[in-house]
Amino acid sequence: MKRVARKVLDKTTVDDHIVRKAKSVSERTTIDDRFLSASKKLQHEIRKNIATAVLAAFGFMIALVWRDVVKEGVAKFIEYANLNGDGYTFTVITAVVTTIICVMGILYFSRWSENK
């Protein structure tokens, strides 16, 4: 009888130990799940910011190329209109005409992007 009682007690002790271990693993898994979720959110934000930076860099490169095109076009327009002057006057006229062209471009492409 003592042997049977000892086996039952040993089994109960083992079961309690397993239950404690299972709870411990369960708590760690919950913490790990929260950590993984936060890690995935962080990874998503980092990727989103890198993509935004790369797209901005491409946009900047496009702007630099078009800057030369617009500047040369304005210079040809000023030459065609015989609006010659000193360096400062030429720069102001170039800035005004370039601003007008760019604002019209912004308005056009803003409306273009809104159309579905």
KEKE-3310 file (N, C-alpha, C; in steps of 0.2 Angstrom, whole numbers, plus 5000, padded with zeros to 4 digits):
npx = (5004:5010:5019:5010:5004:5015:5019:5008:5009:5021:5018:5008:5017:5025:5016:5012:5024:5025:5014:5017:5029:5023:5014:5024:5031:5020:5018:5030:5029:5018:5024:5035:5027:5021:5033:5037:5027:5029:5041:5039:5031:5040:5049:5041:5039:5052:5055:5045:5049:5062:5059:5051:5062:5070:5062:5060:5073:5074:5064:5070:5081:5075:5069:5081:5085:5075:5075:5086:5081:5070:5076:5084:5074:5068:5078:5079:5066:5067:5077:5071:5061:5068:5072:5084:5096:5105:5115:5108:5095:5092:5092:5081:5071:5071:5069:5055:5048:5051:5045:5032:5029:5032:5022:5011:5013:5013:4999:4993:4997:4993:4979:4978:4983:4972:4961:4952)
npy = (4994:5006:5008:5010:5022:5030:5030:5036:5049:5053:5053:5063:5074:5075:5078:5090:5097:5097:5104:5117:5120:5120:5131:5141:5140:5144:5157:5163:5161:5170:5182:5181:5181:5194:5201:5197:5202:5216:5217:5214:5225:5235:5232:5233:5247:5252:5247:5254:5267:5267:5264:5276:5285:5281:5283:5296:5300:5296:5304:5317:5315:5315:5328:5336:5333:5338:5351:5356:5355:5364:5376:5378:5379:5391:5400:5400:5405:5418:5423:5422:5431:5443:5448:5453:5457:5463:5451:5449:5453:5444:5433:5435:5436:5423:5415:5419:5415:5401:5398:5400:5391:5379:5379:5378:5365:5358:5360:5354:5340:5337:5337:5327:5316:5314:5310:5296)
npz = (5000:5004:4994:4982:4986:4987:4973:4968:4974:4969:4955:4956:4960:4949:4939:4944:4942:4928:4925:4930:4922:4910:4911:4913:4901:4893:4897:4893:4879:4876:4879:4870:4858:4859:4858:4845:4837:4839:4834:4821:4817:4819:4809:4797:4798:4796:4783:4776:4778:4772:4759:4756:4757:4747:4736:4736:4733:4720:4714:4717:4708:4696:4696:4695:4683:4675:4679:4672:4659:4659:4663:4652:4642:4646:4645:4631:4628:4633:4625:4613:4615:4616:4628:4634:4647:4661:4671:4684:4681:4671:4679:4688:4679:4673:4685:4688:4677:4677:4689:4686:4676:4683:4693:4685:4680:4692:4696:4685:4686:4698:4697:4687:4694:4703:4695:4691)
capx = (5000:5014:5022:5005:5003:5021:5018:5002:5012:5026:5015:5006:5022:5027:5011:5012:5030:5024:5009:5021:5033:5018:5013:5030:5032:5014:5020:5036:5026:5014:5029:5038:5022:5021:5040:5037:5022:5032:5047:5036:5029:5046:5052:5037:5040:5059:5054:5041:5054:5067:5055:5050:5068:5073:5057:5061:5079:5072:5061:5075:5085:5070:5069:5087:5085:5070:5078:5090:5076:5066:5081:5086:5068:5066:5083:5077:5061:5070:5081:5066:5057:5073:5072:5091:5098:5111:5115:5103:5088:5091:5091:5075:5066:5072:5065:5048:5045:5052:5040:5025:5029:5032:5016:5006:5015:5010:4992:4991:4999:4989:4973:4979:4983:4966:4957:4953)
capy = (5000:5012:5009:5013:5029:5034:5031:5041:5055:5054:5055:5070:5079:5075:5082:5097:5100:5098:5110:5123:5121:5122:5138:5145:5141:5148:5165:5165:5161:5176:5187:5181:5184:5202:5204:5196:5207:5223:5217:5215:5232:5239:5230:5236:5254:5253:5246:5260:5273:5266:5265:5283:5289:5279:5286:5304:5301:5295:5310:5322:5315:5317:5335:5338:5332:5342:5357:5358:5356:5370:5381:5379:5381:5398:5404:5400:5409:5425:5425:5423:5437:5449:5451:5453:5462:5461:5445:5449:5454:5438:5428:5436:5434:5415:5413:5420:5411:5395:5397:5400:5384:5374:5380:5375:5358:5355:5360:5349:5334:5336:5335:5321:5311:5313:5307:5288)
capz = (5000:5004:4987:4978:4989:4985:4966:4966:4976:4964:4949:4957:4960:4942:4935:4946:4939:4921:4924:4931:4916:4904:4913:4912:4893:4890:4899:4888:4872:4876:4879:4863:4853:4859:4855:4838:4834:4839:4829:4814:4816:4818:4802:4793:4798:4793:4776:4774:4778:4767:4753:4755:4756:4740:4731:4736:4730:4713:4713:4717:4702:4690:4697:4693:4675:4672:4680:4666:4653:4660:4663:4645:4638:4648:4642:4624:4628:4634:4619:4608:4617:4616:4635:4637:4652:4665:4674:4689:4678:4668:4684:4690:4674:4673:4691:4688:4671:4679:4694:4683:4673:4688:4696:4681:4680:4699:4696:4680:4688:4704:4694:4684:4699:4706:4691:4692)
cpx = (5004:5017:5017:5004:5009:5021:5013:5005:5017:5023:5011:5011:5025:5022:5011:5018:5028:5019:5013:5026:5029:5016:5018:5031:5026:5016:5025:5033:5022:5019:5033:5033:5021:5028:5040:5033:5026:5038:5045:5034:5035:5049:5048:5038:5047:5058:5051:5045:5059:5064:5054:5056:5071:5068:5058:5068:5078:5069:5065:5079:5081:5070:5075:5087:5081:5072:5082:5086:5073:5070:5083:5080:5067:5072:5082:5071:5063:5074:5076:5062:5061:5072:5079:5092:5104:5110:5109:5096:5087:5089:5084:5070:5065:5068:5058:5045:5046:5046:5033:5024:5028:5025:5010:5007:5012:5002:4990:4992:4995:4982:4973:4979:4976:4961:4958:4952)
cpy = (5006:5013:5012:5020:5033:5035:5036:5048:5057:5057:5062:5075:5080:5079:5089:5101:5101:5104:5117:5125:5123:5129:5143:5146:5145:5156:5167:5166:5168:5182:5187:5183:5191:5204:5203:5201:5214:5223:5217:5222:5236:5238:5233:5244:5256:5252:5252:5266:5273:5267:5272:5287:5287:5283:5293:5305:5301:5302:5316:5321:5317:5325:5338:5338:5337:5349:5360:5359:5362:5376:5383:5382:5389:5402:5405:5405:5417:5427:5426:5430:5444:5452:5451:5459:5460:5454:5444:5449:5447:5433:5428:5434:5426:5412:5413:5416:5403:5393:5396:5393:5379:5374:5377:5368:5355:5355:5354:5342:5332:5334:5329:5315:5309:5310:5299:5285)
cpz = (5000:4997:4982:4980:4986:4977:4964:4968:4971:4957:4950:4957:4953:4938:4937:4943:4932:4920:4925:4925:4911:4905:4911:4904:4890:4891:4894:4881:4871:4875:4872:4858:4853:4856:4847:4834:4834:4834:4822:4812:4815:4811:4797:4792:4795:4786:4773:4773:4773:4760:4751:4754:4749:4735:4731:4733:4722:4711:4712:4710:4696:4690:4694:4685:4672:4673:4674:4660:4653:4660:4655:4641:4640:4645:4634:4623:4629:4628:4614:4609:4617:4623:4638:4642:4655:4668:4680:4686:4674:4673:4687:4685:4673:4679:4691:4682:4674:4685:4691:4679:4678:4692:4692:4680:4687:4698:4691:4683:4695:4702:4691:4688:4702:4702:4691:4686)
residu = (MET:LYS:ARG:VAL:ALA:ARG:LYS:VAL:LEU:ASP:LYS:THR:THR:VAL:ASP:ASP:HIS:ILE:VAL:ARG:LYS:ALA:LYS:SER:VAL:SER:GLU:ARG:THR:THR:ILE:ASP:ASP:ARG:PHE:LEU:SER:ALA:SER:LYS:LYS:LEU:GLN:HIS:GLU:ILE:ARG:LYS:ASN:ILE:ALA:THR:ALA:VAL:LEU:ALA:ALA:PHE:GLY:PHE:MET:ILE:ALA:LEU:VAL:TRP:ARG:ASP:VAL:VAL:LYS:GLU:GLY:VAL:ALA:LYS:PHE:ILE:GLU:TYR:ALA:ASN:LEU:ASN:GLY:ASP:GLY:TYR:THR:PHE:THR:VAL:ILE:THR:ALA:VAL:VAL:THR:THR:ILE:ILE:CYS:VAL:MET:GLY:ILE:LEU:TYR:PHE:SER:ARG:TRP:SER:GLU:ASN:LYS)
# end
